[in-house]
Amino acid sequence: MSPRTAPAIPTRRQSLSGWGRTAPSVADIWRVGAESEVDDVFAKLGGKRAVVARGLGRSYGDAAQSAGGVVVDTTALDRVLEADLTEGWIRVGAGTSLDALMRMLLPKGWFVPVSPGTRYVTVGGAIAADIHGKNHHRDGSFCSHVTRLSLATPGGRHEVSPGSDPDLFWATAGGMGLTGIVLDATVRLLPVETSRMRVDTERAGDLDDCMARMSARDHEYRYSVAWVDCMARGARLGRSVLTRGDHAALDDLPARDRDPELARRFDATVRASVPFTAPPGLLNAVSVSAFNELWFRKAPRLRRGALESIASFFHPLDGVGDWNRLYGPRGFVQYQFVVPFGAEATVRTVLERLSSQRVASFLAVLKRFGAGDPGPLSFPAEGWTLALDLPVGPAALGPLLDDLDRAVVDVGGRVYLAKDARLRPELLEAMYPRLAEWRAVRERVDPAGVMSSDLARRLGVAGRARSTRRRTPRAGTGSGTRGTTRSTTRSATRGATRRSGAGTGPTRRATGTGSGTEER
Ligand SMILES: Cc1cc2nc3c(=O)[nH]c(=O)nc-3n(C[C@H](O)[C@H](O)[C@H](O)COP(=O)(O)OP(=O)(O)OC[C@H]3O[C@@H](n4cnc5c(N)ncnc54)[C@H](O)[C@@H]3O)c2cc1C
């Protein structure tokens, strides 16, 4: 079809990046307002452009962007379609955020079954990454609580449940948006008596101590997580603050707070926002070591039964808008991996390498996963998972992470694609050994390979890049950003951090329940 006869499509050309603000690329954004408009996307594009969905842009790397393609902004698909708050389930549009669900459901005594470290993710994004929370050891990941979903694919719509089409359901769970666009989903909810948490905190002197404490007693708590001081070395390597808790019952509250309505009130506000991108190097070995020292000492050695709000227990970072700008114009990567139980030495190796090379991680979080769910690309698997936020900049970072990837793969571990911006493609299959099985299901619903993203092309997730690899005109807004679908094999730590006016020009970013897209 010549450009003259092509149907007009309501898109806006824009530069997009993930939460880590590395490797932006230019795409046409198509904001859909209703489920039927998603069918229009496929019909009007006729398979000639790569398509991928985007939620609130909280994946760290390049999963929700597509250089030269069409990125479908799903955040307006945010209606409640059906609910049974006696049985405890809700059917919502895929663009509904977990923040909106909490605001709606907590006052009625229900909570989401799995919450990540931010509330600003959509249900579609939660399914595509099969997200996990601090309760994975107890409750598994998000898709274990999804009973059905409606999926728009280039070939048509599918109504999918784990019973009706298990292959497609589980290929979509953790499939990073590459099987189609989730339109709506039904999610089972967790009953709660209050919107408060009953929390135990304790310090662990080193990594072995932390792991021993988690292994011994995590099963007593629904939620468990350890913050690790990854700048500590020698005998203090891996010293941590362990925080574990459960939803507080009415009886756990002081008598004056036991009014059920008051007890279930959900207060969560953004207290401050980072107004501009910080200068490079603000978060460095010195500043992070000083912060970590303070944080470790501030934590109680042992405290039992403290009451905390849901927001401060689950989403402390959401209190500061645009905190990702603190990492400066080059952004940051989150390195999250899982290794099986028995491979504790690999976690130690990672911490030793980071601390000895003085690679600063402001945030390092250790959790224990329970058994994974059946998704071939779902990240969680039984074992230890460590997540580290690392500023892009030090030349040593890329080679160091490449080495750590090999250490992880050698013991049967993997990195989390929703956080990734820099993995080498040759390791993907070793990390996700059921990739071929996943590709076969995807081939069934998208034989022409229309669903694609920068992540998919960088790693060859769906196999070789296809006919959608065409040059597109450079966007006026994006000089220096990637305007073609070709260059996506360069990664965040290997130099693909070119961006237009990074750090110098104004950056407008919608946060909170906004679109999560960026305009520069
Ligand atoms: C501060 C912070 C803390 C986090 N903590 C955790 C954590 O504890 N556990 C965890 O698992 N993750 C965590 N994450 C990652 C986050 O939960 C996932 O990346 C999630 O996918 C983001 O959802 P989103 O709506 O922003 O999706 P986006 O980032 O916009 O997209 C992510 C992926 O989902 C796909 N997608 C989005 N919507 C749809 C749809 N409707 N249909 C099909 N595919 C779709 C996209 O194509 C893309 O592949 C955290 C992220 C941040 C920023």
The ligand as an ORCA input file, in Angstrom:
! r2SCAN-3c Opt
* xyz 0 1
  C      10.318      1.189     41.325
  C       9.990     -0.090     40.627
  C       9.847     -1.237     41.373
  C       9.524     -2.440     40.734
  N       9.392     -3.556     41.504
  C       9.084     -4.728     40.925
  C       8.892     -5.900     41.715
  O       9.010     -5.878     42.943
  N       8.552     -7.049     41.069
  C       8.390     -7.104     39.715
  O       8.078     -8.178     39.190
  N       8.563     -6.011     38.943
  C       8.899     -4.839     39.522
  N       9.056     -3.717     38.746
  C       8.902     -3.847     37.279
  C       7.439     -3.666     36.844
  O       6.559     -4.286     37.736
  C       7.233     -4.319     35.473
  O       8.185     -3.870     34.556
  C       5.846     -4.076     34.880
  O       5.760     -4.820     33.685
  C       5.598     -2.609     34.574
  O       4.253     -2.427     34.172
  P       3.859     -1.227     33.213
  O       2.394     -1.099     33.183
  O       4.637     -0.015     33.580
  O       4.344     -1.819     31.821
  P       5.373     -1.226     30.741
  O       6.682     -0.973     31.395
  O       4.739     -0.122     30.006
  O       5.516     -2.511     29.808
  C       6.168     -3.667     30.304
  C       5.889     -4.851     29.381
  O       4.507     -5.148     29.429
  C       3.960     -5.151     28.119
  N       2.582     -4.682     28.233
  C       2.132     -3.562     28.861
  N       0.783     -3.499     28.749
  C       0.397     -4.577     28.034
  C      -0.861     -5.056     27.557
  N      -2.021     -4.427     27.798
  N      -0.865     -6.199     26.838
  C       0.286     -6.890     26.576
  N       1.485     -6.472     26.986
  C       1.537     -5.335     27.714
  C       4.861     -4.229     27.316
  O       4.803     -4.536     25.942
  C       6.216     -4.549     27.923
  O       6.743     -5.706     27.335
  C       9.362     -2.491     39.327
  C       9.511     -1.321     38.574
  C       9.819     -0.130     39.211
  C       9.979      1.116     38.395
*
